[in-house]
Amino acid sequence: MSEKKKKSAIGEVGIYNARQLGVPKMLILGIQHTFAMFGATVLVPILTGLSVSTTLLMAGLGTLLFHLVTKGKVPAFLGSSFAFLGGYSAVAPRLADGAANTELLPYACGGVLVAGLVYVLMSGLITAFGIRKIMRFFPPVVTGPIIISIGLILAPTAISNASQNWLLAGIALAVIIVCNIWGKGMVKIVPILLGVVISYIVALLTNQVDFQAISSAKAFALAPLTLPKFSLSAIITIMPIALATMMEHIGDMAAISATTGSNYLNDPGLHRTLLGDGLATSLSALGGGPANTTYGENTGVLALTKVYDPVVMRIAALVAILLSFFPKFGAAIETVPPAIIGGVSFMLYGMISAIGIRNVVENKVDFTQSRNLIIAAVILVSALGFNSIGGITFQMGTITFNLSGLAIAAIVGILLNALIPGNDYQFGGENNPENSAILYEE
């Protein structure tokens, strides 16, 4: 058998084995995928003030929509995106007492909805002009520093939450590190969830948990749906984040392709996976949920189980939808002390920046070139500097605009990359990891 056939067969074997497992085992596998994404997915509404029930509902519906758009071929689950936390923080920061900013959250959701449409636009451009021409405007020298900036901007929030109880924060962080480095099997796959659970048990033993929200919540109810509101300021602040998350999406598709042995960048095609991700994000924001994204945790489960059937992911989506109908479950999640969230965020926000660094390293961005140094330097200073002063506010007619540091950094980075000579980036070339996903040509 040729090398091409061998690699193609890997994915086929996984799919056929999954179909032969039977319904009970398929259900167990689906539930496993639900809980693999669970810790990270529910953490986003906890940090932003969005509804946990709505988040679970939209994660499930978004995943099913993604599978519909991608012809049911890609074994991916869509959960809450951490990359948009900076946008939520800028548009709808929590109130002084830590309560959710319910007045401004709908405007943040409006910005996320428009960001999802950026995916749709990118999908159309790829279809019309080809992926290599479009991606020249978004090379790693631009997207890498933007991703790095997202984590650095969020870092003070992690410290602020953790400082409320350093013991709980330290336990959460320590458990995550131990499970991720020395854990085996599922322990290694769900370190975040274990970090929250173990530190929460300590919080219970030390009387740090308030159960009032659980007692007042209904046992069964439909997830609350909140229509988004729109302001140009919120849209301009949040929309540029899509430029970075689209790069994350491409990396996830490459990782899933490499894991399963099937090239999803070719079939069903990157234009379809981007379209599915974007529509899922817009759908979530339409109901008051966070932005969706493909989840690396679930890719890890694929590698562990060797079962690549997309049906398993659709089962996981249905389980997430089912959980959304139990408000007491969501209320229980909201009782997690802020210090634990701070300890988890300590790792997660740092990981966001680390992913940006990895993006630059894996793509072999040459910082001996002045153009690359200039672009990266201006992006980092713009993102962090302007964020520290609340961005830029300006008036155009009767409309007031506010550009966050991240939005300014994205705009300036794209413009500098387009204007400064020497842009030799080729998507799928030898210096970037997307090529590694191309296991065989169709």
C-alpha positions as MATLAB code, in Angstrom:
seq = 'MSEKKKKSAIGEVGIYNARQLGVPKMLILGIQHTFAMFGATVLVPILTGLSVSTTLLMAGLGTLLFHLVTKGKVPAFLGSSFAFLGGYSAVAPRLADGAANTELLPYACGGVLVAGLVYVLMSGLITAFGIRKIMRFFPPVVTGPIIISIGLILAPTAISNASQNWLLAGIALAVIIVCNIWGKGMVKIVPILLGVVISYIVALLTNQVDFQAISSAKAFALAPLTLPKFSLSAIITIMPIALATMMEHIGDMAAISATTGSNYLNDPGLHRTLLGDGLATSLSALGGGPANTTYGENTGVLALTKVYDPVVMRIAALVAILLSFFPKFGAAIETVPPAIIGGVSFMLYGMISAIGIRNVVENKVDFTQSRNLIIAAVILVSALGFNSIGGITFQMGTITFNLSGLAIAAIVGILLNALIPGNDYQFGGENNPENSAILYEE';
ca = [
       0.000    0.000    0.000;
       1.322    3.454   -0.919;
       2.066    6.103    1.704;
      -0.898    8.166    0.508;
      -3.281    5.249    0.879;
      -1.936    4.363    4.312;
      -2.533    7.874    5.634;
      -5.968    8.049    4.049;
      -6.904    4.715    5.582;
      -6.097    5.896    9.095;
      -9.116    8.142    9.156;
     -11.347    5.537    7.502;
     -10.482    2.892   10.096;
     -11.319    5.283   12.909;
     -14.677    6.126   11.352;
     -15.684    2.519   10.683;
     -14.653    1.387   14.174;
     -16.809    4.129   15.673;
     -19.886    3.019   13.733;
     -19.357   -0.552   14.924;
     -19.215    0.352   18.622;
     -22.965    0.464   19.085;
     -25.222    3.132   20.577;
     -24.293    2.790   24.306;
     -20.558    3.210   23.717;
     -21.158    5.997   21.204;
     -23.201    7.833   23.863;
     -20.397    7.445   26.403;
     -17.885    8.800   23.890;
     -20.172   11.753   23.170;
     -20.554   12.562   26.882;
     -16.768   12.376   27.241;
     -16.359   15.014   24.532;
     -18.955   17.210   26.267;
     -16.985   17.178   29.499;
     -13.671   17.623   27.711;
     -14.872   21.024   26.505;
     -16.989   21.713   29.580;
     -14.505   23.388   31.908;
     -13.297   25.916   29.348;
     -16.724   26.541   27.792;
     -18.502   27.428   31.052;
     -15.545   29.496   32.235;
     -16.217   32.134   29.576;
     -19.733   33.015   30.830;
     -18.422   33.006   34.395;
     -15.762   35.561   33.434;
     -18.025   37.735   31.294;
     -21.355   37.503   33.118;
     -23.187   35.717   30.311;
     -25.614   32.895   31.104;
     -24.081   29.434   31.530;
     -27.285   27.792   30.274;
     -27.348   29.974   27.171;
     -23.672   29.251   26.553;
     -24.226   25.473   26.681;
     -27.272   25.753   24.407;
     -25.408   27.821   21.839;
     -22.337   25.577   21.965;
     -24.543   22.615   21.107;
     -26.539   24.392   18.414;
     -23.383   25.970   16.980;
     -21.698   22.583   16.731;
     -24.684   21.092   14.911;
     -24.765   24.077   12.514;
     -21.031   23.667   11.869;
     -21.546   19.998   11.004;
     -24.390   20.910    8.657;
     -22.241   23.448    6.793;
     -19.231   21.095    6.602;
     -21.330   18.184    5.281;
     -20.898   16.288    8.552;
     -17.285   15.421    7.702;
     -15.236   17.202   10.386;
     -15.036   15.716   13.932;
     -15.023   19.093   15.680;
     -16.861   20.530   18.681;
     -17.427   24.277   19.007;
     -17.212   25.819   22.467;
     -16.681   29.279   23.956;
     -13.778   31.320   22.577;
     -11.359   32.885   25.079;
      -9.933   35.196   22.444;
     -12.972   37.482   22.705;
     -12.646   37.988   26.482;
     -10.692   41.177   25.875;
     -13.543   42.502   23.750;
     -16.134   41.709   26.402;
     -13.934   43.337   29.041;
     -13.608   46.500   26.960;
     -17.272   46.823   25.975;
     -19.033   45.381   29.039;
     -16.661   45.340   32.048;
     -18.079   43.864   35.236;
     -19.506   46.306   37.768;
     -17.573   47.400   40.853;
     -19.200   44.666   42.978;
     -18.310   41.975   40.420;
     -21.836   41.681   39.028;
     -22.455   41.226   35.314;
     -22.911   44.391   33.275;
     -26.307   43.374   31.901;
     -26.835   46.780   30.292;
     -23.742   46.602   28.069;
     -23.413   42.840   27.487;
     -25.955   42.901   24.601;
     -23.718   45.435   22.806;
     -20.730   43.103   23.238;
     -22.843   40.296   21.761;
     -23.668   42.600   18.848;
     -19.963   43.056   18.200;
     -19.413   39.294   18.357;
     -22.258   38.723   15.895;
     -20.563   41.031   13.383;
     -17.214   39.324   14.080;
     -18.837   36.032   13.078;
     -19.829   37.627    9.779;
     -16.142   38.420    9.177;
     -15.622   34.646    8.996;
     -18.414   34.480    6.420;
     -16.759   37.247    4.400;
     -13.388   35.499    4.579;
     -15.012   32.261    3.427;
     -16.450   34.069    0.407;
     -13.125   35.703   -0.417;
     -11.315   32.360   -0.242;
     -13.907   30.855   -2.564;
     -13.592   33.747   -5.016;
      -9.844   34.442   -5.019;
      -8.157   31.391   -3.493;
      -6.709   30.944   -0.027;
      -3.114   31.976   -0.766;
      -4.012   35.451   -2.079;
      -6.238   36.257    0.905;
      -3.915   34.942    3.600;
      -1.081   37.221    2.436;
      -2.898   40.019    4.301;
      -2.895   38.011    7.561;
       0.576   36.505    7.985;
       1.860   35.210   11.354;
       3.901   38.386   11.886;
       0.521   40.142   12.277;
      -1.673   37.481   13.882;
       0.993   36.178   16.300;
       1.561   39.501   18.130;
      -2.215   40.115   18.183;
      -2.780   36.782   19.943;
       0.093   37.557   22.341;
      -1.518   40.910   23.123;
      -4.885   39.332   23.968;
      -3.354   37.261   26.773;
      -1.265   40.146   28.120;
      -4.250   42.498   28.184;
      -6.248   39.969   30.213;
      -3.426   39.213   32.676;
      -4.342   41.915   35.249;
      -7.858   40.436   35.527;
      -6.398   37.074   36.506;
      -4.276   38.677   39.216;
      -7.214   40.720   40.503;
      -9.457   37.651   40.867;
      -6.716   35.425   42.285;
      -5.814   38.014   44.924;
      -9.222   37.527   46.585;
      -7.974   34.198   47.942;
      -4.470   33.151   46.945;
      -4.871   29.703   48.533;
      -7.773   28.722   46.272;
      -6.113   30.310   43.248;
      -2.834   28.518   43.958;
      -4.549   25.141   44.363;
      -6.423   25.552   41.077;
      -3.231   26.521   39.251;
      -1.186   23.727   40.851;
      -3.746   21.044   39.960;
      -3.837   22.204   36.343;
      -0.049   22.087   36.075;
       0.279   18.668   37.764;
      -2.511   17.090   35.698;
      -1.225   18.535   32.454;
       2.418   17.499   33.024;
       2.108   14.193   34.881;
      -1.506   13.158   34.262;
      -2.434   10.079   32.252;
      -5.442    9.383   30.031;
      -8.453   11.613   30.665;
      -6.712   13.321   33.596;
      -4.337   14.883   31.094;
      -7.209   15.862   28.792;
      -9.319   17.737   31.378;
      -6.828   19.498   33.709;
      -8.868   22.714   33.781;
     -12.018   20.918   34.892;
     -10.072   19.048   37.584;
      -8.440   22.288   38.730;
     -11.859   23.880   39.236;
     -13.354   20.793   40.944;
     -10.521   20.190   43.422;
     -10.134   23.844   44.393;
     -13.939   24.090   44.672;
     -13.913   21.196   47.160;
     -11.362   23.126   49.227;
     -13.610   26.195   49.013;
     -16.513   24.105   50.320;
     -14.452   22.838   53.249;
     -13.410   26.383   54.144;
     -16.921   27.880   53.764;
     -16.018   30.020   50.754;
     -19.091   29.100   48.640;
     -22.440   30.930   48.585;
     -25.319   28.608   47.575;
     -28.012   31.289   47.432;
     -28.022   31.344   43.614;
     -28.766   27.601   43.474;
     -31.734   27.765   45.822;
     -33.322   30.581   43.830;
     -32.797   28.921   40.434;
     -35.472   26.787   38.759;
     -34.973   23.048   38.392;
     -36.027   23.085   34.740;
     -36.411   25.985   32.305;
     -35.499   27.153   28.845;
     -32.149   28.898   28.588;
     -32.585   32.692   28.659;
     -32.172   34.260   25.228;
     -31.119   37.908   24.931;
     -31.126   39.700   21.602;
     -27.924   41.614   20.810;
     -27.738   45.380   20.489;
     -25.477   47.236   18.123;
     -23.170   50.206   18.443;
     -20.382   51.128   16.072;
     -18.024   51.535   18.999;
     -18.593   47.969   20.214;
     -18.391   46.560   16.696;
     -15.094   48.309   15.937;
     -13.691   47.135   19.273;
     -14.606   43.455   18.924;
     -14.675   42.774   15.178;
     -10.854   42.836   14.637;
     -10.463   39.955   17.111;
     -11.867   37.737   14.361;
      -8.614   38.246   12.433;
      -6.730   36.420   15.179;
      -9.357   33.742   15.847;
      -9.511   32.838   12.168;
      -5.826   31.955   12.386;
      -6.623   29.865   15.467;
      -9.359   28.137   13.459;
      -6.914   27.267   10.675;
      -4.484   25.832   13.229;
      -7.251   23.734   14.804;
      -8.310   22.376   11.415;
      -4.690   21.498   10.686;
      -4.390   19.736   14.060;
      -7.596   17.746   13.547;
      -6.476   16.826   10.034;
      -3.101   15.616   11.305;
      -4.785   13.633   14.108;
      -7.337   11.835   11.944;
      -5.307   11.450    8.753;
      -7.913   13.291    6.665;
      -7.200   16.665    5.082;
     -10.166   18.829    6.067;
      -8.526   21.948    4.606;
      -9.162   20.312    1.220;
     -12.384   18.426    1.936;
     -14.827   19.864    2.878;
     -12.467   22.832    2.488;
     -11.314   25.744    4.636;
     -14.009   27.962    3.131;
     -16.690   25.653    4.557;
     -15.102   25.247    8.006;
     -14.668   29.029    8.322;
     -18.260   29.545    7.206;
     -19.522   27.037    9.761;
     -17.476   28.573   12.582;
     -18.573   32.102   11.683;
     -22.267   31.250   11.433;
     -22.075   29.378   14.745;
     -20.510   32.444   16.386;
     -23.163   34.786   14.987;
     -25.943   32.383   16.018;
     -24.580   32.237   19.560;
     -24.367   36.025   19.845;
     -27.886   36.317   18.433;
     -29.167   34.457   21.503;
     -26.906   36.163   24.039;
     -24.087   33.604   24.058;
     -20.314   33.999   23.603;
     -18.322   33.545   20.405;
     -17.766   29.925   19.400;
     -14.551   28.278   18.289;
     -13.229   24.816   17.489;
     -11.785   23.222   20.629;
      -8.301   21.824   21.052;
      -9.457   19.817   24.091;
     -11.649   17.718   21.841;
      -8.803   17.185   19.405;
      -6.896   15.717   22.340;
      -9.758   13.310   23.003;
      -9.683   12.271   19.333;
      -5.990   11.444   19.653;
      -6.637    9.511   22.871;
      -9.610    7.409   21.735;
      -8.672    6.981   18.040;
     -12.377    7.342   17.258;
     -12.874   10.003   14.603;
     -16.537    9.649   13.719;
     -18.193   13.114   13.583;
     -21.379   11.507   14.937;
     -19.684   11.393   18.355;
     -19.320   15.188   18.265;
     -22.968   15.594   17.353;
     -23.897   13.446   20.348;
     -21.742   15.728   22.524;
     -23.621   18.723   21.094;
     -26.975   17.185   22.025;
     -25.721   16.512   25.581;
     -24.687   20.184   25.914;
     -28.135   21.286   24.713;
     -29.794   18.949   27.242;
     -27.736   20.367   30.131;
     -28.852   23.890   29.194;
     -32.408   23.101   30.313;
     -31.398   22.757   33.969;
     -30.850   26.260   35.468;
     -29.792   24.853   38.843;
     -26.876   23.276   37.039;
     -25.887   26.665   35.628;
     -26.416   28.335   39.014;
     -24.109   25.772   40.636;
     -21.396   26.696   38.148;
     -21.810   30.370   39.053;
     -21.074   29.637   42.729;
     -17.419   29.046   41.869;
     -15.452   31.676   43.865;
     -13.702   34.398   41.819;
     -10.330   33.349   43.260;
     -10.628   29.930   41.594;
     -11.452   31.634   38.311;
      -8.369   33.767   38.875;
      -6.188   30.699   39.366;
      -7.531   29.071   36.216;
      -7.223   32.339   34.289;
      -3.623   32.591   35.479;
      -2.912   29.637   33.212;
      -5.413   30.282   30.434;
      -4.500   33.899   29.759;
      -0.831   33.004   29.740;
      -1.603   30.160   27.343;
      -3.271   32.593   24.952;
      -0.058   34.612   24.740;
       2.000   31.420   24.527;
      -0.112   30.281   21.567;
       0.727   33.565   19.859;
       4.426   32.943   20.468;
       4.067   29.413   19.113;
       2.324   30.823   16.048;
       5.348   33.024   15.348;
       7.920   30.308   16.093;
       6.266   27.527   14.101;
       5.915   29.797   11.091;
       9.603   30.744   11.391;
       8.987   34.493   11.322;
      12.373   36.087   10.698;
      12.905   38.894   13.221;
      16.276   39.729   11.764;
      14.231   41.546    9.120;
      13.446   45.119   10.095;
       9.930   44.994    8.587;
       8.929   42.113   10.855;
      10.399   43.778   13.947;
       8.584   47.015   13.164;
       5.223   45.341   12.589;
       5.416   43.232   15.751;
       6.684   46.137   17.872;
       3.947   48.530   16.762;
       1.233   45.901   17.302;
       2.384   45.085   20.844;
       2.797   48.701   21.948;
      -0.496   49.738   20.345;
      -2.438   46.890   21.978;
      -1.011   47.295   25.480;
      -0.415   51.045   25.467;
      -3.763   52.160   24.118;
      -5.560   49.571   26.271;
      -4.004   51.121   29.378;
      -5.622   54.482   28.588;
      -8.981   53.070   27.499;
      -8.316   53.135   23.762;
      -9.065   56.094   21.502;
     -12.395   57.895   21.495;
     -13.307   60.198   18.633;
     -16.358   61.822   17.091;
     -17.610   61.514   13.523;
     -20.669   63.676   13.140;
     -23.103   62.659   15.861;
     -21.506   59.227   16.370;
     -18.892   58.548   19.036;
     -16.346   55.823   18.294;
     -14.105   54.022   20.744;
     -11.258   51.931   19.389;
      -9.788   49.495   21.915;
      -6.070   48.887   22.035;
      -6.592   45.489   20.383;
      -8.630   46.991   17.539;
      -5.993   49.676   16.940;
      -3.234   47.061   16.968;
      -5.042   44.865   14.425;
      -5.742   47.743   12.043;
      -2.218   49.157   12.258;
      -0.629   45.712   11.897;
      -2.576   44.855    8.746;
      -1.829   48.243    7.194;
       1.894   48.077    7.971;
       2.127   44.564    6.556;
       0.415   45.714    3.357;
       2.458   48.920    2.937;
       5.992   47.910    3.984;
       7.816   46.082    1.154;
       9.004   42.515    1.656;
       5.849   40.540    2.422;
       6.928   37.092    1.196;
       4.475   35.040    3.264;
       2.887   32.129    1.387;
       0.068   30.240    3.104;
       0.831   26.516    2.983;
       4.500   27.159    2.283;
       7.419   25.376    3.893;
       7.704   27.896    6.729;
       4.234   27.483    8.194;
       2.497   24.590    9.928;
      -0.630   24.664    7.788;
       1.356   22.656    5.270;
       1.798   19.876    7.804;
      -1.899   19.135    7.683;
      -1.733   18.287    4.002;
      -1.181   14.581    4.475;
      -2.016   13.654    0.935;
      -3.418   15.454   -2.079;
      -6.967   14.786   -3.167;
];
